[in-house]
């Protein structure tokens, strides 16, 4: 298994990329196909990286909804024709800043 810090840093990078992609707001996500596709790809990658973390780390950090993130990944990958962009925007706007704060805190606590 790779060092979990690598996956956490990768998650953080994806979060930063998503924030950069949508920096011009909701309209850019809904109206710019490249912004939307880049954002969705980073969400997939971020979610996949969480599956590479150990169950021990996840059980010590229950403030992060690991199972929900994995479930979200499955929707992004397998239900791509039925995606609800309104819901995804809420995830971007509400949930990702929370995840970023938790991942930043987790990284800061690691040796």
MMTF fields as JSON, N, C-alpha, C and O atoms, coordinates in Angstrom:
{
  "mmtfVersion": "1.0.0",
  "mmtfProducer": "UNKNOWN",
  "numBonds": 443,
  "numAtoms": 444,
  "numGroups": 111,
  "numChains": 1,
  "numModels": 1,
  "chainsPerModel": [1],
  "groupsPerChain": [111],
  "chainIdList": ["A"],
  "bondAtomList": [4, 2, 8, 6, 12, 10, 16, 14, 20, 18, 24, 22, 28, 26, 32, 30, 36, 34, 40, 38, 44, 42, 48, 46, 52, 50, 56, 54, 60, 58, 64, 62, 68, 66, 72, 70, 76, 74, 80, 78, 84, 82, 88, 86, 92, 90, 96, 94, 100, 98, 104, 102, 108, 106, 112, 110, 116, 114, 120, 118, 124, 122, 128, 126, 132, 130, 136, 134, 140, 138, 144, 142, 148, 146, 152, 150, 156, 154, 160, 158, 164, 162, 168, 166, 172, 170, 176, 174, 180, 178, 184, 182, 188, 186, 192, 190, 196, 194, 200, 198, 204, 202, 208, 206, 212, 210, 216, 214, 220, 218, 224, 222, 228, 226, 232, 230, 236, 234, 240, 238, 244, 242, 248, 246, 252, 250, 256, 254, 260, 258, 264, 262, 268, 266, 272, 270, 276, 274, 280, 278, 284, 282, 288, 286, 292, 290, 296, 294, 300, 298, 304, 302, 308, 306, 312, 310, 316, 314, 320, 318, 324, 322, 328, 326, 332, 330, 336, 334, 340, 338, 344, 342, 348, 346, 352, 350, 356, 354, 360, 358, 364, 362, 368, 366, 372, 370, 376, 374, 380, 378, 384, 382, 388, 386, 392, 390, 396, 394, 400, 398, 404, 402, 408, 406, 412, 410, 416, 414, 420, 418, 424, 422, 428, 426, 432, 430, 436, 434, 440, 438],
  "bondOrderList": [1, 1, 1, 1, 1, 1, 1, 1, 1, 1, 1, 1, 1, 1, 1, 1, 1, 1, 1, 1, 1, 1, 1, 1, 1, 1, 1, 1, 1, 1, 1, 1, 1, 1, 1, 1, 1, 1, 1, 1, 1, 1, 1, 1, 1, 1, 1, 1, 1, 1, 1, 1, 1, 1, 1, 1, 1, 1, 1, 1, 1, 1, 1, 1, 1, 1, 1, 1, 1, 1, 1, 1, 1, 1, 1, 1, 1, 1, 1, 1, 1, 1, 1, 1, 1, 1, 1, 1, 1, 1, 1, 1, 1, 1, 1, 1, 1, 1, 1, 1, 1, 1, 1, 1, 1, 1, 1, 1, 1, 1],
  "groupList": [{"groupName": "UNK", "atomNameList": ["N", "CA", "C", "O"], "elementList": ["N", "C", "C", "O"], "formalChargeList": [0, 0, 0, 0], "bondAtomList": [1, 0, 2, 1, 3, 2], "bondOrderList": [1, 1, 2], "singleLetterCode": "X", "chemCompType": "L-PEPTIDE LINKING"}],
  "groupTypeList": [0, 0, 0, 0, 0, 0, 0, 0, 0, 0, 0, 0, 0, 0, 0, 0, 0, 0, 0, 0, 0, 0, 0, 0, 0, 0, 0, 0, 0, 0, 0, 0, 0, 0, 0, 0, 0, 0, 0, 0, 0, 0, 0, 0, 0, 0, 0, 0, 0, 0, 0, 0, 0, 0, 0, 0, 0, 0, 0, 0, 0, 0, 0, 0, 0, 0, 0, 0, 0, 0, 0, 0, 0, 0, 0, 0, 0, 0, 0, 0, 0, 0, 0, 0, 0, 0, 0, 0, 0, 0, 0, 0, 0, 0, 0, 0, 0, 0, 0, 0, 0, 0, 0, 0, 0, 0, 0, 0, 0, 0, 0],
  "groupIdList": [1, 2, 3, 4, 5, 6, 7, 8, 9, 10, 11, 12, 13, 14, 15, 16, 17, 18, 19, 20, 21, 22, 23, 24, 25, 26, 27, 28, 29, 30, 31, 32, 33, 34, 35, 36, 37, 38, 39, 40, 41, 42, 43, 44, 45, 46, 47, 48, 49, 50, 51, 52, 53, 54, 55, 56, 57, 58, 59, 60, 61, 62, 63, 64, 65, 66, 67, 68, 69, 70, 71, 72, 73, 74, 75, 76, 77, 78, 79, 80, 81, 82, 83, 84, 85, 86, 87, 88, 89, 90, 91, 92, 93, 94, 95, 96, 97, 98, 99, 100, 101, 102, 103, 104, 105, 106, 107, 108, 109, 110, 111],
  "secStructList": [7, 7, 7, 2, 2, 2, 2, 2, 2, 2, 2, 2, 2, 2, 2, 2, 2, 2, 2, 2, 2, 6, 6, 6, 7, 2, 2, 2, 2, 2, 2, 7, 2, 2, 2, 2, 2, 2, 2, 2, 2, 2, 2, 2, 2, 2, 2, 2, 2, 2, 2, 6, 1, 7, 2, 2, 2, 2, 2, 2, 7, 6, 6, 1, 7, 2, 2, 2, 2, 2, 2, 2, 2, 2, 2, 2, 2, 2, 7, 4, 4, 4, 7, 7, 2, 2, 2, 2, 2, 2, 0, 0, 0, 0, 0, 2, 2, 2, 2, 2, 2, 2, 2, 2, 2, 2, 2, 2, 2, 7, 7],
  "xCoordList": [0.836, 0.0, 0.882, 1.881, 0.492, 1.225, 0.963, -0.019, 1.85, 1.696, 0.366, 0.084, -0.443, -1.766, -1.693, -2.62, -0.613, -0.428, -0.482, -0.994, 0.043, 0.023, -1.42, -1.74, -2.289, -3.687, -4.391, -5.2, -4.086, -4.695, -4.249, -5.049, -2.981, -2.487, -3.15, -3.433, -3.389, -4.061, -5.511, -6.014, -6.175, -7.542, -7.539, -8.388, -6.579, -6.464, -6.228, -6.81, -5.383, -5.127, -6.402, -6.678, -7.168, -8.436, -9.398, -10.07, -9.465, -10.328, -9.905, -10.751, -8.605, -8.096, -8.407, -8.782, -8.249, -8.558, -10.033, -10.367, -10.906, -12.35, -12.673, -13.426, -12.106, -12.34, -11.886, -12.545, -10.765, -10.268, -11.191, -11.48, -11.655, -12.52, -13.814, -14.303, -14.371, -15.685, -15.581, -16.567, -14.403, -14.191, -15.095, -15.346, -15.583, -16.476, -17.941, -18.828, -18.19, -19.54, -20.35, -19.895, -21.567, -22.533, -22.736, -22.775, -22.865, -23.126, -22.022, -22.289, -20.787, -19.692, -19.795, -19.5, -20.208, -20.361, -21.489, -21.341, -22.608, -23.767, -23.659, -24.24, -22.924, -22.923, -21.642, -21.622, -20.586, -19.313, -18.995, -18.652, -19.116, -18.92, -17.531, -17.394, -16.505, -15.148, -15.035, -14.425, -15.608, -15.582, -16.307, -15.799, -17.489, -18.281, -17.533, -17.456, -16.99, -16.295, -15.035, -14.747, -14.288, -13.084, -13.457, -12.786, -14.526, -14.993, -15.438, -15.066, -16.223, -16.705, -15.551, -15.553, -14.581, -13.419, -12.638, -12.202, -12.462, -11.752, -12.561, -11.987, -13.868, -14.707, -14.545, -14.463, -14.499, -14.289, -12.937, -12.836, -11.912, -10.554, -10.441, -9.874, -10.974, -10.982, -11.652, -11.116, -12.824, -13.582, -12.836, -12.839, -12.205, -11.43, -10.266, -9.955, -9.628, -8.508, -8.939, -8.165, -10.165, -10.623, -10.744, -10.62, -10.984, -11.111, -9.758, -9.705, -8.669, -7.319, -6.811, -5.764, -7.552, -7.149, -7.513, -8.481, -6.749, -6.984, -8.267, -8.712, -8.844, -10.04, -9.702, -10.56, -8.462, -8.028, -8.085, -8.602, -7.558, -7.591, -9.036, -9.4, -9.846, -11.25, -11.993, -12.817, -11.716, -12.423, -11.983, -12.731, -10.781, -10.303, -10.825, -10.743, -11.358, -11.821, -13.236, -13.489, -14.139, -15.539, -16.248, -17.39, -15.589, -16.173, -16.253, -16.969, -15.515, -15.543, -16.464, -16.277, -17.444, -18.413, -17.856, -18.263, -16.929, -16.222, -17.166, -16.996, -18.151, -19.076, -19.888, -20.148, -20.28, -21.04, -20.178, -20.653, -18.918, -18.002, -17.837, -17.84, -17.694, -17.562, -18.844, -18.79, -19.986, -21.255, -21.413, -21.929, -20.957, -20.994, -20.113, -20.475, -18.969, -18.066, -18.769, -18.663, -19.491, -20.194, -21.246, -21.432, -21.933, -22.924, -22.236, -22.692, -21.147, -20.426, -19.93, -19.993, -19.44, -18.838, -19.882, -19.775, -20.888, -21.81, -23.134, -23.804, -23.52, -24.799, -24.581, -25.347, -23.529, -23.12, -24.199, -24.205, -25.104, -26.164, -27.325, -28.155, -27.378, -28.473, -28.046, -28.737, -26.916, -26.405, -27.323, -27.838, -27.509, -28.301, -27.307, -26.709, -27.138, -26.14, -26.477, -25.579, -27.748, -28.136, -27.586, -27.037, -27.737, -27.224, -25.704, -25.11, -25.082, -23.624, -23.15, -22.132, -23.87, -23.474, -23.556, -22.692, -24.575, -24.691, -23.5, -22.944, -23.113, -21.935, -20.71, -19.932, -20.541, -19.389, -19.4, -18.38, -20.545, -20.661, -20.677, -20.132, -21.301, -21.501, -20.554, -19.896, -20.497, -19.764, -18.258, -17.485, -17.834, -16.389, -15.606, -14.5, -16.121, -15.369, -15.225, -14.192, -16.249, -16.16, -15.11, -14.3, -15.135, -14.156, -12.754, -11.83, -12.592, -11.267, -10.751, -9.584, -11.611, -11.202, -10.796, -9.808, -11.545, -11.227, -9.925, -9.106, -9.728, -8.501, -7.295, -6.239, -7.446, -6.347, -5.972, -4.792, -6.971, -6.729, -6.064, -5.133, -6.541, -5.965, -4.515, -3.672, -4.209, -2.825, -1.938, -0.794, -2.461, -1.68, -1.366, -0.376, -2.202, -1.999, -1.082, -0.701, -0.728, 0.11, 1.583, 1.983, 2.381, 3.825, 4.509, 5.718],
  "yCoordList": [-1.181, 0.0, 1.246, 1.324, 2.203, 3.467, 4.229, 3.985, 5.138, 6.02, 6.765, 7.382, 6.702, 7.321, 8.827, 9.441, 9.401, 10.841, 11.205, 12.264, 10.332, 10.579, 10.691, 11.587, 9.788, 9.833, 11.063, 11.685, 11.411, 12.605, 13.87, 14.778, 13.921, 15.065, 15.107, 16.181, 13.94, 13.873, 14.346, 15.046, 13.965, 14.435, 15.956, 16.642, 16.468, 17.913, 18.616, 19.67, 18.037, 18.613, 18.649, 19.639, 17.566, 17.527, 18.592, 19.258, 18.752, 19.778, 21.165, 21.998, 21.416, 22.705, 22.914, 24.011, 21.854, 21.95, 22.282, 23.146, 21.599, 21.842, 23.288, 23.956, 23.768, 25.161, 26.112, 27.116, 25.794, 26.625, 26.549, 27.572, 25.349, 25.186, 25.976, 26.543, 26.015, 26.651, 28.042, 28.569, 28.625, 29.925, 31.024, 32.018, 30.858, 31.857, 31.586, 32.253, 30.611, 30.391, 29.33, 28.621, 29.273, 28.264, 28.265, 27.206, 29.454, 29.533, 28.897, 28.268, 29.056, 28.447, 26.926, 26.257, 26.376, 24.922, 24.438, 23.429, 25.147, 24.705, 24.998, 24.278, 26.043, 26.47, 26.177, 26.277, 25.821, 25.558, 24.071, 23.568, 23.39, 21.937, 21.533, 20.527, 22.303, 21.961, 22.099, 21.253, 23.145, 23.324, 22.164, 21.575, 21.833, 20.74, 19.403, 18.652, 19.114, 17.832, 17.748, 16.699, 18.83, 18.842, 18.648, 17.919, 19.303, 19.188, 17.765, 17.197, 17.198, 15.825, 14.827, 13.903, 15.013, 14.106, 14.223, 13.214, 15.425, 15.605, 15.03, 14.494, 15.141, 14.52, 13.001, 12.37, 12.424, 10.978, 10.573, 9.614, 11.309, 10.999, 11.146, 10.284, 12.226, 12.455, 11.28, 10.732, 10.905, 9.82, 8.495, 7.717, 8.245, 7.016, 6.99, 5.941, 8.12, 8.176, 7.829, 7.246, 8.184, 7.848, 6.34, 5.844, 5.608, 4.153, 3.491, 2.335, 4.209, 3.674, 3.845, 3.307, 4.591, 4.809, 3.598, 2.898, 3.35, 2.178, 2.328, 3.437, 1.192, 1.207, 1.761, 2.347, 1.581, 2.126, 3.638, 4.238, 4.254, 5.712, 6.195, 7.161, 5.529, 5.929, 5.782, 6.63, 4.724, 4.524, 5.53, 5.811, 6.065, 7.098, 8.485, 9.415, 8.618, 9.929, 9.814, 9.987, 9.518, 9.328, 10.639, 10.625, 11.77, 13.061, 13.223, 14.087, 12.387, 12.401, 11.272, 10.123, 11.582, 10.559, 9.676, 9.787, 8.806, 7.985, 7.178, 7.142, 6.537, 5.694, 6.529, 6.103, 7.708, 8.579, 9.041, 9.15, 9.308, 9.719, 8.581, 8.806, 7.367, 6.208, 6.004, 5.72, 6.15, 6.026, 7.086, 6.818, 8.29, 9.384, 9.053, 9.343, 8.452, 8.037, 7.056, 7.161, 6.097, 5.111, 5.766, 5.37, 6.766, 7.487, 8.227, 8.165, 8.925, 9.674, 8.764, 9.125, 7.59, 6.691, 5.874, 5.694, 5.382, 4.432, 5.037, 4.462, 6.17, 6.777, 8.118, 9.061, 8.193, 9.457, 10.084, 11.302, 9.296, 9.871, 10.411, 11.171, 10.017, 10.457, 11.387, 11.501, 12.057, 12.919, 14.116, 14.719, 14.437, 15.603, 16.725, 16.744, 17.644, 18.697, 19.661, 20.247, 19.824, 20.666, 20.063, 20.777, 18.765, 18.083, 18.138, 18.356, 17.944, 18.006, 19.404, 19.55, 20.432, 21.789, 21.988, 22.642, 21.437, 21.53, 20.837, 21.344, 19.692, 18.991, 19.892, 20.017, 20.516, 21.389, 22.569, 22.908, 23.172, 24.403, 24.174, 24.979, 23.076, 22.849, 21.785, 22.002, 20.655, 19.515, 19.588, 19.204, 20.068, 20.077, 21.006, 20.644, 22.185, 22.989, 22.279, 22.401, 21.547, 20.771, 19.672, 19.464, 18.976, 17.918, 18.502, 17.923, 19.635, 20.281, 20.606, 20.36, 21.154, 21.487, 20.231, 20.241, 19.154, 17.9, 17.292, 16.827, 17.293, 16.725, 17.571, 17.029, 18.896, 19.774, 19.487, 19.405, 19.336, 19.056, 17.687, 17.533, 16.72, 15.373, 15.383, 14.762, 16.067, 16.163, 16.881, 16.484, 17.919, 18.673, 17.842, 18.097, 16.849, 16.016, 14.829, 14.123, 14.608, 13.464, 13.837, 14.979, 12.846, 13.104, 13.347, 13.577],
  "zCoordList": [0.0, 0.0, 0.0, 0.716, -0.81, -0.836, 0.456, 1.157, 0.747, 1.886, 1.764, 0.737, 2.817, 2.77, 2.579, 2.052, 3.0, 2.817, 1.331, 0.967, 0.479, -0.966, -1.457, -2.238, -1.006, -1.431, -0.873, -1.562, 0.367, 0.964, 0.226, -0.001, -0.141, -0.923, -2.299, -2.83, -2.861, -4.161, -4.04, -4.918, -2.957, -2.7, -2.57, -3.139, -1.819, -1.632, -2.973, -3.233, -3.813, -5.132, -5.98, -6.657, -5.936, -6.67, -6.157, -6.945, -4.842, -4.251, -4.712, -5.038, -4.742, -5.214, -6.693, -7.107, -7.486, -8.917, -9.13, -9.94, -8.407, -8.553, -8.189, -8.897, -7.09, -6.687, -7.795, -8.066, -8.428, -9.519, -10.732, -11.353, -11.076, -12.245, -12.108, -13.086, -10.902, -10.701, -10.07, -9.555, -10.109, -9.459, -10.015, -9.333, -11.239, -11.827, -11.517, -12.049, -10.658, -10.162, -10.872, -11.77, -10.41, -10.845, -12.357, -12.983, -12.941, -14.38, -15.199, -16.223, -14.758, -15.52, -15.476, -16.466, -14.34, -14.237, -15.145, -15.835, -15.148, -15.924, -17.409, -18.222, -17.783, -19.181, -19.946, -21.173, -19.252, -19.918, -19.803, -18.733, -20.922, -20.947, -20.452, -19.755, -20.804, -20.347, -18.837, -18.182, -18.282, -16.825, -16.163, -15.209, -16.662, -16.082, -16.19, -15.217, -17.362, -17.535, -16.683, -16.106, -16.6, -15.76, -14.293, -13.562, -13.876, -12.499, -12.199, -11.172, -13.082, -12.867, -12.825, -12.012, -13.688, -13.692, -12.389, -11.836, -11.902, -10.63, -9.461, -8.513, -9.527, -8.489, -8.505, -7.451, -9.688, -9.809, -9.231, -8.465, -9.606, -9.158, -7.649, -6.978, -7.121, -5.675, -4.969, -4.005, -5.46, -4.834, -4.912, -3.958, -6.035, -6.186, -5.208, -4.644, -5.004, -4.068, -2.648, -1.888, -2.287, -0.93, -0.742, 0.378, -1.826, -1.698, -1.448, -1.027, -1.703, -1.519, -0.093, 0.267, 0.714, 2.112, 2.953, 2.655, 3.992, 4.839, 5.65, 5.946, 5.997, 6.849, 8.227, 8.888, 8.662, 9.947, 9.958, 10.9, 8.92, 8.832, 8.776, 9.447, 7.984, 7.86, 9.181, 9.523, 9.921, 11.188, 12.255, 13.191, 12.113, 13.042, 12.68, 13.483, 11.476, 10.997, 10.446, 9.254, 11.359, 10.983, 10.663, 10.203, 10.899, 10.534, 9.014, 8.507, 8.302, 6.839, 6.376, 6.775, 5.548, 5.104, 3.981, 2.824, 4.345, 3.357, 2.473, 1.254, 3.076, 2.296, 1.314, 0.189, 1.744, 0.846, -0.326, -1.456, -0.044, -1.119, -2.117, -3.327, -1.612, -2.504, -3.317, -4.513, -2.661, -3.366, -4.452, -5.537, -4.133, -5.101, -6.302, -7.442, -6.047, -7.125, -8.057, -9.279, -7.467, -8.284, -9.166, -10.316, -8.629, -9.429, -10.569, -11.711, -10.273, -11.308, -12.43, -13.605, -12.06, -13.041, -13.795, -15.008, -13.084, -13.698, -14.154, -15.011, -13.608, -13.975, -14.658, -14.458, -15.465, -16.068, -16.95, -17.125, -17.505, -18.338, -17.5, -17.998, -16.232, -15.38, -14.266, -13.254, -14.438, -13.374, -13.14, -14.082, -11.89, -11.481, -11.164, -10.088, -12.09, -11.929, -10.795, -10.191, -10.508, -9.365, -8.065, -7.225, -7.913, -6.718, -6.684, -5.628, -7.822, -7.883, -7.512, -6.834, -7.944, -7.576, -6.06, -5.474, -5.432, -3.969, -3.312, -2.338, -3.838, -3.318, -3.436, -2.49, -4.592, -4.817, -3.844, -3.244, -3.706, -2.93, -1.42, -0.664, -0.977, 0.459, 1.022, 2.039, 0.359, 0.917, 0.69, 1.568, -0.46, -0.731, 0.192, 0.594, 0.548, 1.522, 2.874, 3.531, 3.283, 4.531, 4.403, 5.306, 3.277, 3.048, 3.024, 3.595, 2.375, 2.311, 3.706, 4.011, 4.547, 5.924, 6.678, 7.413, 6.505, 7.203, 6.696, 7.489, 5.373, 4.804, 5.206, 5.531, 5.185, 5.62, 7.062, 7.401, 7.9, 9.327, 9.494, 10.285, 8.759, 8.817, 8.378, 9.026, 7.304, 6.831, 7.848, 8.069, 8.453, 9.449, 10.684, 11.371, 10.97, 12.152, 11.9, 12.834, 10.637, 10.285, 10.466, 10.239, 10.882, 11.035, 9.717, 9.682]
}
